[in-house]
Amino acid sequence: MPYEVVALPLAELRARTSEKWREYAEDVLPLFVAETDFPLAPEITRALEQAVRTGDTGYVASKTPLAQAFVGFAQRRYGWEVDPSRIRSTADVSMGIVEILRRVTQPGERVVVTPPVYPPFFELVTEAGAVAERVPLIDTGESWRLDLPAIERALAAGARAVLLCNPHNPTGTVHSRDDLGELARIAAAHGAAVVSDEIHAPLVQHGVDFTPFLAVSDEARTIGYAVVSASKAFNLAGLKCALMVTAADDTTRLVRGLPVEVEWRTGQFGMLAAVAAFSEASDAWLDGLLVTLDENRRLLADLLAERIPQARYRMPDAGYLAWIDLRGLGWGTTPPDASSARRGWRCTSARPSASRAPASCA
């Protein structure tokens, strides 16, 4: 049976000292950064409490149970067979992306990015020394899809990599196996790499088929890199742990060739928490979280239909973000300003340097 996952009371949440709860005054309900409002999974709490009791707060070891824990998780949740010898850890998904892009591109070469997408993607490409080339998703009217012909044109014109978001953030789109397979074929034909950010994969709703990029085809395994983490689903971002996964000799050799410091930046607490998150003991908690998120996405759809019928909202197949089209309200390019003026709301906005998410109102 799924574990019942219920948000903590607001008073407890405001006692947190993370970015979400310290950036704005107490009369603002902050929604600008991707942190959840739930208690930790019990298995994670136990692992961290044990580490504190024993003073297990040193450097992360060169040999840990992390890879094997993810192998089990990937098999149970996605039916994906992962070779633990082809996994290496680092501090977070962003760092993994940058380190891989630095080695599959030369300075000034172009990397395909598919907006609307997690805004820091553009900064990560720049940090890696490359240049982002925008190839927006196609809005079919019913869903979002990769613009595969446009991606092929970009690669034919010299782009050297695709930074894929799978599942896609913030739309909640779970790319189809067919589209991912065609992306792999296109990239392989042009000698380009695909770096797949799969941080939202554990948050795919039941009944939706998620396909890890490296599980799509031999071509995907040859040219692909996956970067994964328990941090989004289990709210562990501050503990610093992600995994870089490969499935072919050449890609594995590239990741193994990264400096040892890339792996040493993995947090000890992050590793311990991720092992607990990926364990079978945390499956019921994750299933319970998905039930709660499903209820919330349906509630939001009902409330929008009732109170803001001009809004366009597609319930996401993954994640806990809401991508809502408010253009029908005529609020212009700064909806928070317009809505606050009309309704007396006080609105938050992400700091320009953070560029993490659209503004949100309380």
C-alpha positions in Angstrom: 0.0 0.0 0.0 1.3 3.5 -0.8 2.5 5.6 2.2 0.3 8.6 2.9 2.4 11.7 2.0 0.9 14.9 3.3 2.4 18.4 3.2 3.7 19.7 6.5 1.9 22.6 8.3 2.9 26.0 7.1 4.4 26.9 10.5 6.8 24.0 10.2 7.7 24.9 6.7 8.5 28.4 7.6 11.0 27.1 10.2 13.1 25.7 7.3 16.2 27.7 6.4 16.5 26.7 2.7 16.3 29.2 -0.2 12.5 28.7 -0.7 11.7 29.8 2.9 14.4 32.5 3.4 14.2 34.6 0.2 11.0 36.5 0.9 9.1 38.0 3.8 6.7 35.8 5.8 3.6 37.3 4.2 4.6 35.7 0.9 3.8 32.1 0.1 6.9 31.2 -2.0 6.5 29.0 -5.1 9.6 30.2 -7.1 12.0 27.3 -6.5 11.6 23.5 -6.8 11.4 22.3 -3.2 8.6 20.2 -1.9 6.7 20.7 1.2 6.5 17.1 2.4 8.4 15.4 5.3 11.3 13.2 4.2 10.8 9.6 3.4 11.2 7.7 6.7 14.1 5.5 5.4 16.0 8.7 4.5 15.4 10.2 7.9 16.7 7.1 9.6 19.8 7.0 7.4 20.7 10.6 8.2 19.9 10.3 11.9 22.3 7.3 12.1 25.0 9.2 10.3 24.7 12.1 12.7 24.7 9.8 15.7 27.9 8.1 14.6 29.6 11.2 13.2 29.6 9.8 9.7 30.2 13.2 8.2 33.5 12.9 6.4 34.4 12.6 2.7 32.5 10.3 0.5 34.3 7.0 -0.1 35.5 5.8 -3.5 33.4 2.7 -3.0 29.8 3.1 -1.9 26.5 1.2 -2.3 25.1 4.1 -4.4 25.5 2.6 -7.9 24.0 -0.7 -6.9 21.1 1.1 -5.2 20.3 3.0 -8.4 20.5 -0.2 -10.4 17.8 -1.8 -8.3 15.6 1.4 -8.4 15.9 1.6 -12.2 15.0 -2.0 -12.7 11.9 -1.8 -10.3 10.6 1.5 -11.5 11.5 1.6 -15.2 12.5 -1.9 -16.2 15.8 -0.5 -17.1 18.9 -2.7 -16.8 21.9 -0.5 -15.8 25.5 -1.7 -15.5 26.7 -0.4 -12.1 30.3 -0.2 -13.4 29.1 2.5 -15.8 27.9 4.9 -13.1 29.9 7.7 -11.5 28.6 10.2 -9.0 29.0 14.0 -8.6 27.4 16.8 -6.6 24.3 17.5 -8.7 22.7 17.1 -12.1 23.9 20.5 -13.2 27.5 19.7 -12.5 27.2 16.4 -14.3 25.8 18.1 -17.4 28.5 20.8 -17.5 31.3 18.3 -17.0 30.0 16.1 -19.8 29.3 19.0 -22.2 32.8 20.2 -21.7 34.1 17.0 -23.1 31.7 16.4 -26.0 31.9 19.9 -27.3 34.7 22.4 -28.2 34.6 26.0 -27.0 32.1 27.9 -29.1 30.3 24.9 -30.5 26.5 24.8 -30.3 24.3 22.7 -28.1 20.6 22.2 -28.9 18.3 23.3 -26.0 14.5 22.8 -26.2 12.5 25.6 -24.5 10.3 26.0 -22.6 12.8 24.3 -20.4 14.5 24.6 -17.0 16.1 28.1 -17.4 19.6 27.3 -16.0 20.1 25.0 -19.0 21.2 28.0 -20.9 23.7 29.0 -18.2 25.0 25.4 -18.0 25.8 25.4 -21.7 27.6 28.7 -21.4 29.5 27.4 -18.3 30.7 24.5 -20.4 32.1 26.9 -23.0 29.5 26.1 -25.7 26.6 28.2 -27.2 23.0 27.3 -26.7 20.9 26.9 -29.9 17.1 27.1 -29.2 14.9 24.6 -30.8 11.5 25.0 -29.1 9.2 22.2 -28.4 6.2 21.9 -30.7 2.8 22.7 -29.1 0.5 20.2 -30.9 -2.6 21.6 -29.2 -2.8 18.5 -27.1 0.7 18.0 -26.0 4.3 19.1 -26.3 6.8 17.3 -28.6 10.4 17.5 -29.6 10.8 19.3 -33.0 12.8 16.5 -34.5 13.1 18.0 -38.0 14.4 21.3 -36.5 16.8 19.4 -34.3 18.1 17.5 -37.3 18.6 20.8 -39.2 20.6 22.2 -36.2 22.8 19.1 -36.0 23.3 19.1 -39.8 24.4 22.7 -39.5 27.1 21.8 -37.0 25.5 21.6 -33.5 27.5 19.0 -31.6 25.1 18.0 -28.8 21.5 17.9 -27.6 20.7 18.8 -23.9 17.6 16.7 -23.4 15.1 17.1 -20.5 13.4 13.7 -20.0 10.8 14.1 -18.5 10.6 17.7 -19.6 10.7 20.5 -17.0 8.5 22.5 -16.7 5.8 21.1 -19.0 5.7 17.7 -17.4 6.0 16.0 -20.8 7.2 12.4 -20.9 8.7 12.0 -24.3 7.6 9.0 -26.3 9.8 6.0 -27.0 9.4 6.7 -30.7 10.5 10.3 -30.5 13.5 9.4 -28.3 14.4 6.7 -30.7 14.3 9.1 -33.6 16.3 11.7 -31.7 19.0 9.0 -31.1 19.0 8.1 -34.8 19.4 11.7 -35.8 22.2 12.4 -33.3 24.1 9.3 -34.2 23.9 10.1 -37.9 25.5 13.5 -37.2 28.1 12.3 -34.7 26.4 14.3 -31.9 26.0 13.5 -28.2 22.7 13.5 -26.3 22.9 14.5 -22.6 19.7 13.5 -20.9 18.6 15.2 -17.6 16.3 12.6 -16.0 16.0 14.2 -12.6 12.2 14.2 -12.8 11.9 10.5 -13.9 10.9 9.2 -10.4 8.0 11.6 -10.5 6.3 10.1 -13.6 2.7 9.3 -12.8 1.4 5.8 -12.7 0.0 4.6 -16.0 2.4 6.8 -18.0 5.3 5.0 -19.8 8.6 6.6 -19.1 11.6 5.5 -21.3 15.1 6.3 -20.1 17.1 7.7 -23.0 19.8 5.0 -22.7 17.1 2.3 -22.9 15.8 3.4 -26.2 18.1 1.8 -28.7 21.7 0.8 -29.5 22.2 4.2 -31.1 21.0 5.9 -27.9 23.4 3.8 -25.8 26.3 4.7 -28.1 25.9 8.5 -28.1 23.9 9.1 -24.9 24.6 10.2 -21.3 22.0 10.2 -18.5 22.3 12.4 -15.4 20.0 11.3 -12.6 19.3 12.1 -9.0 16.9 11.4 -6.1 17.0 15.1 -5.2 13.7 16.3 -6.9 11.4 13.4 -5.9 12.8 13.1 -2.4 13.7 16.8 -1.7 17.4 16.2 -1.2 18.9 19.1 -3.3 20.9 20.5 -0.4 22.7 17.2 0.2 24.4 17.1 -3.2 24.4 13.8 -5.0 23.8 12.9 -8.6 24.8 10.1 -10.9 26.2 10.1 -14.4 25.2 6.9 -16.3 26.5 5.6 -19.6 25.9 2.4 -21.6 28.7 2.1 -24.1 32.5 1.8 -23.9 33.3 5.2 -25.5 30.9 7.2 -23.3 31.9 5.2 -20.2 35.6 6.0 -20.9 34.7 9.7 -21.2 33.0 9.8 -17.8 35.7 7.7 -16.2 38.2 10.2 -17.5 36.7 13.1 -15.5 38.9 14.4 -12.7 38.5 12.6 -9.4 37.4 15.9 -7.9 34.2 15.7 -9.9 33.2 12.6 -8.0 34.6 13.8 -4.6 32.1 16.7 -4.8 29.4 14.2 -4.0 28.1 14.9 -0.5 28.5 12.2 2.1 25.0 12.9 3.4 23.8 13.1 -0.2 25.1 9.7 -0.9 23.6 8.2 2.2 20.2 9.8 1.5 20.2 8.7 -2.1 20.9 5.1 -1.2 18.0 5.2 1.2 15.8 6.9 -1.4 16.6 4.4 -4.1 16.0 1.4 -1.7 12.9 -0.7 -2.0 12.0 0.5 1.5 11.2 3.9 0.1 9.0 2.7 -2.8 5.8 3.0 -0.8 6.6 6.6 0.2 7.3 7.5 -3.5 4.1 5.8 -4.5 2.2 7.9 -1.9 3.9 11.1 -3.1 2.6 10.3 -6.6 -0.9 9.8 -5.3 -0.8 13.2 -3.6 0.7 14.9 -6.7 -2.0 13.3 -8.9 -4.7 14.7 -6.5 -3.1 18.1 -6.6 -2.8 18.3 -10.4 -6.5 17.4 -10.8 -7.5 19.9 -8.1 -5.6 22.6 -9.9 -7.3 21.7 -13.2 -10.7 21.9 -11.5 -10.0 25.2 -9.8 -8.7 26.8 -13.0 -11.7 25.6 -15.0 -14.0 27.1 -12.3 -12.2 30.4 -11.5 -10.0 31.2 -14.5 -11.6 29.5 -17.4 -9.5 31.5 -19.9 -6.3 29.7 -18.6 -4.9 26.8 -20.6 -3.5 24.0 -18.5 -2.5 20.5 -19.4 -2.0 18.2 -16.4 1.6 17.1 -16.4 2.5 13.5 -16.8 5.5 14.0 -14.5 6.8 16.3 -11.8 5.1 18.8 -9.6 5.2 22.0 -11.6 2.3 23.7 -13.3 2.8 25.3 -16.8 -0.2 27.5 -17.3 -0.9 29.7 -20.3 -2.5 32.9 -19.1 -2.4 34.8 -22.3 -6.2 34.7 -22.6 -6.5 37.0 -19.6 -4.7 39.8 -21.4 -2.2 40.4 -18.6 0.6 41.1 -21.1 4.2 40.0 -20.5 4.3 40.6 -16.8 1.3 38.6 -15.3 2.4 39.0 -11.7 2.2 42.8 -12.0 -1.2 42.7 -13.6 -2.7 40.1 -11.3 -1.4 41.8 -8.1 -2.8 45.1 -9.2 -6.2 43.6 -9.8 -6.5 41.2 -6.9 -4.3 42.8 -4.2 -1.9 39.8 -4.2 1.7 40.1 -3.3 3.9 38.3 -5.8 7.3 36.8 -5.6 9.8 36.8 -8.4 13.0 34.8 -8.8 16.1 36.9 -8.5 17.4 37.8 -12.0 20.7 36.0 -11.3 18.9 32.8 -10.2 16.7 32.5 -13.3 15.1 29.5 -11.8 11.4 29.8 -12.5 8.6 32.1 -13.5 7.2 34.5 -10.9 4.5 33.3 -8.6 1.9 34.9 -6.5 0.5 34.6 -3.0 
